[in-house]
């Protein structure tokens, strides 16, 4: 992801600020999504797909992926604070989609 988002500037000369912003917003969105995802899985009610009683690394990694996907389109244009909000929302979207697929009994071996 770091090769794609900051690398999309195609040059550093005159575009270093954009590449740096893309790297920072990508990092913050992914970190926020991962943190939100692990807390959702650990502390959300069981009816909402949470409360497994364990810290679920798979769910955390997939939430992180959701944060990366969420920030990709606007990584150079959003404000730094907005990347945190985007990651937060992306984790909820992943969590909701994961719960929906389980309820509909759709087989997804990766849960991604």
NORHU-V235812 format. One record per pair of residues at least 12 apart in sequence whose C-alpha atoms are under 7 Angstrom apart, sorted by the first residue. I is the first residue (numbers start at 1). J is the second residue. D is the distance in whole Angstrom. If there is no record, write none. Layout:
BEGIN
I&J&D  I&J&D
END
This chain:
BEGIN
2&23&7  5&22&6  5&23&7  5&72&6  5&75&7  6&19&4  6&20&7  6&22&5  6&23&6  7&19&7  18&76&6  21&76&6  22&75&5  22&76&5  25&75&6  25&80&6  25&83&5  26&68&6  26&71&6  26&75&6  28&83&6  28&84&6  29&67&5  29&68&7  29&71&6  29&83&5  29&84&5  29&86&6  29&87&4  30&64&5  30&65&7  30&67&5  30&68&5  30&87&6  31&64&7  32&84&6  32&87&5  32&88&6  33&63&5  33&64&5  33&66&7  33&67&5  33&87&5  33&88&5  33&90&6  33&91&5  34&60&5  34&61&7  34&63&5  34&64&4  36&88&6  36&91&6  37&59&7  37&60&5  37&63&5  37&91&6  38&55&7  38&56&7  38&59&7  38&60&5  41&56&7  42&54&6  42&55&6  49&99&6  62&112&6  63&91&5  63&94&6  66&90&5  66&91&6  66&94&6  67&87&4  67&90&5  67&91&6  70&86&6  70&87&7  70&90&6  71&83&7  71&86&7  98&111&6
END
